[in-house]
Amino acid sequence: MSRTPEIRLSPAFQRFFDTACSAAGLLFLAPVLAGIALVILLDDGLPVFFTQTRVGRKGKPFRIWKFRTMRSGSHGSVITAAGDGRITRAGARLRRYKLDELPQLFNVFKGDMSLVGPRPEVPEHVRVEAEVWQSVLDVRPGITDLATLVYRDEELMLGASGDPDAFYRESVLPAKLLLNIAYLVSRSFLLDLKLIFLTIRSSFFAQSLDPDLIKRTFGAGVRHE
């Protein structure tokens, strides 16, 4: 059976696409970004943004940008589970609709990230010597990816576990890495467009997202196409 050829992503084309889309997004969403910043400021004061060290391409660390969703000066686990008392009132809404991730368009424009790619992890969760991590770190991390969609309700899953940190390290992260590899095997421009569309749709209509269906159609499909 013949298959429709897919447009593969050359590094130059992907970088052009990322730069153009992130620049357009930052410009178009400027009023939204300003409005979110004002809400955070009124709700819990400064700072408006949150930065954290993540592991990027080739294991190079970089600072990821987010809107701050936790109380200023709060400390604790790098894992966030449902019911975390550090999350502010405004932060809960931002996290629900994934609006706290919007400042990462700046990371994409700068070249630290892509629109689509494996989500970057904190250094303590990365084992650069492992083969699976070497494959994942061979590309730029992204704002969204296959694993992000499948585990959109990750915080609820972690909140239901007795030990969120251990559950993430031992169950969630290994499953995410398998999905990352599945995506990378058949990465294409068309696949990235589908993931971007599903990410935007799930932000506004979360109930329409079926993680099991996503896993079957993308997770299993990309390994055999």
Residue pairs with C-beta under 8 A, 6 or more apart in sequence:
3 225
6 186
6 188
6 189
6 190
6 191
6 225
7 188
7 189
7 190
8 187
8 188
8 189
9 187
9 188
9 189
9 192
13 189
14 114
15 111
17 115
17 189
18 108
18 109
18 113
18 114
18 115
19 108
19 109
21 108
21 115
22 105
22 106
22 108
22 109
22 115
23 109
25 105
26 33
26 105
26 106
26 109
29 102
29 105
32 102
33 102
33 103
36 67
36 94
36 99
36 102
37 48
37 67
39 90
40 48
40 67
40 68
40 88
40 90
40 91
40 94
41 48
43 88
43 89
43 90
43 91
44 68
44 71
44 72
44 88
44 90
44 91
45 72
46 72
47 68
47 72
48 67
48 68
49 65
49 66
49 67
49 68
49 103
50 65
50 66
50 67
50 68
50 69
50 70
50 100
51 63
51 64
51 65
51 66
52 63
52 64
52 66
52 78
52 122
53 61
53 62
53 63
53 64
53 122
53 123
54 61
54 62
54 63
54 64
54 120
54 121
54 122
54 123
54 141
55 61
55 120
55 121
55 122
55 123
55 126
55 128
55 137
55 141
56 62
56 112
56 113
56 120
56 137
56 140
56 141
57 137
57 138
57 139
57 140
57 141
58 137
58 138
59 126
59 128
59 137
61 123
62 107
62 112
62 120
63 112
64 104
64 107
64 112
64 113
64 120
65 103
65 104
65 106
65 107
66 100
66 101
66 103
66 104
67 94
67 99
67 100
67 102
67 103
68 88
68 91
68 100
69 87
69 88
69 90
69 91
69 92
69 94
69 95
69 100
70 80
70 84
70 86
70 87
70 88
70 91
71 86
71 87
71 88
74 86
76 86
77 164
77 165
78 122
78 124
78 125
79 158
79 164
79 165
79 168
80 86
80 87
80 95
80 155
80 158
81 155
81 158
81 159
81 161
81 164
82 155
82 156
82 158
82 159
82 160
83 159
84 155
84 159
87 95
91 100
93 99
94 100
95 155
96 206
97 203
97 204
98 199
98 202
98 203
99 203
101 143
104 113
104 143
105 143
107 113
107 143
108 114
108 115
108 143
111 140
112 140
112 141
113 120
113 140
113 141
113 142
113 143
114 139
114 140
114 141
114 142
114 143
115 142
115 143
115 144
115 192
115 196
116 142
116 143
116 144
116 145
116 192
116 195
116 196
117 139
117 140
117 141
117 142
117 145
118 136
118 139
118 141
118 142
118 145
118 147
118 176
118 180
118 183
118 184
119 141
119 142
119 144
119 145
119 147
119 148
119 176
120 141
121 173
125 168
125 169
125 173
126 133
126 137
127 133
128 134
128 137
132 177
132 181
133 177
135 180
135 181
135 184
136 177
136 180
136 181
136 184
138 184
139 184
143 199
144 195
144 196
144 199
145 179
145 180
145 183
145 195
146 179
146 180
146 182
146 183
146 195
146 214
146 218
146 219
146 222
147 175
147 176
147 179
147 180
147 183
148 199
149 195
149 198
149 199
149 202
149 209
149 211
149 214
149 218
150 179
150 211
150 214
150 215
150 219
151 157
151 172
151 175
151 176
151 211
152 202
152 206
152 209
152 211
153 211
154 172
157 167
157 172
158 164
158 167
158 168
158 172
161 167
179 215
179 219
182 218
182 219
182 220
182 222
182 223
183 191
183 218
183 222
185 222
185 223
186 222
186 223
186 225
191 218
191 222
194 218
195 218
198 209
198 214
201 208
201 209
202 208
202 209
